[in-house]
């Protein structure tokens, strides 16, 4: 995403991204995602970047070729003096392809990612040197869902860089590293030349840095100069593919997590929008990259990562319950009869599934929807017609079956204060909110709480009875918990005032009208468009961005 966010733009997407969305049939995203993409960092993003041991950066060299690199440092090497600025106390090594490229006003894309927790946030803007540091003037900031991220724990070692090997094709050892990788980073951008060729009243340019992950072998090495990359379902912004439609040049970074090596590549990409013979049947598109330059830098980083290969939890399906026409809950206990690790309401569970005819294990993350005080976990999953994991869970997983998982994780939790709390969800976004409602009722929380949920109609309305019982229990304890349901397309048999309280989609005006007051905290969960509209609307109503937290999700797959 590289568009300047000025008053003359009614969308943060440039022409290439809009075209990519149109080709994928998700052009409605452009009409609703503006509020999700900010021209400044919310407080949670500032804190997130400031706690990282490294960031991924993409930019163009003197010839306009994109490259991707990592900047690393000691604790606190990134600071955010204000919502539009990041200061990075790091420099680029002389062998880095971008070492001579970063000057005053250099356009960059930046990705912050916690591999251990799978959190990631992105920022785009301009970078300039400042002594032994860089200053980034942030123009865009937005979060990403945690899909396809392989969890890893990091540690520091004494730096021992070993120079660089530069070539125009991949050696056998480099091809083997790529073929076994489960993670890489991709950088794309719109250069000044591409801007001029595109024309328009407000030409835009800049870079994006993004993470791509999959099972080892998901990147296919066709020959010493050609790679084939699957493009899976994502947030539907199409930042990378949109940039490539305007400028086919691309940068790739493969990190050797065990040795700290960086394999940096640049080349040109071609997008296959309807692949017929893909090595990955779940790829929605293919990106074929023809390499032009290879820079291999052994031990370039002072960081090392340990991959968490084995999921430590062995879980057994205790019960399977249909909650609506598309959502099914799976109640899980410890397969060995032990106690499950505790979790905070709002956190998710990363599961690993052994799916027939699929090599390796398929990883997905789902919010825990049950009470954090229960002895079981509950996952409530929406069935996606094209979803590999969700179809397996709905169609194949039965009581008595076992799956593997990692301990619960995630930072989207109930704020530890007594401020009024407004929990807002749409569709399957209800799952973390329901866990929070369980927690608040169990704790008899001394704070006003509103539980607001939107769905299509009674047939898609999951957990209706459960929410009603929780609210009734809170009333018995003299708590102050209220619920409100909106149906966007009620059926003839759905009764207003009984099944739902309002018709239409949830709006920011609806939320403000609840009367939670200026100190209220708003927690949102749902599709990107839903979050974008409500976040922008709440801020327009005078609610500070620091009082709005959200969790996004795309098709779980």
Secondary structure, 3 states (H helix, E strand, C coil): CCCCCCCCCCCCCCHHHHHHHHHCCCCCHHHHCHHHCECCCCHHHHHHHHCCCEEEEEEECCCCCEEEEEEECCCCCEEEEECCEEEECCCCCCCCCCCCCCCCCEEEEEEEEECCCCEEEEEEEEEEECCCCEEEEEEEEEEECCCCCCCEEEEECCCCCCCCEEECCCCHHHHHHHHCCCEEEEEEEECHHHHHHHCCCCCCCEEEEEEEECCCCCEEEEECCEEEEEECCCCCCCHHHHHHHHCCEEEEEEEECCCCEEEEEEEEEEEECCCCCCCCCCCCEEEEEEEEEEEEECCCCCEEEEECCCCCEEEEEEEEEECCCCEEEEEEEECCCCCCCCCCCCCEEEEEECCCCCCCCEEEEEEECCCCCCCCEEEEEECCCCCHHHHHHHHCCCCCCEEEECCCECCCCCCCCCCCEEEEEEHHHHHHHHHHHHHHHHCCCCCCEEEEEEECCCCCCCCHHHHHHHHHHHHHCCCCEEEEEEECCCCCCCCECCCECEECCCCHHHHHCCCCCCCCEEEEEECHHHHHHHHHHHHHCCCCHHHEEEEECCCCC
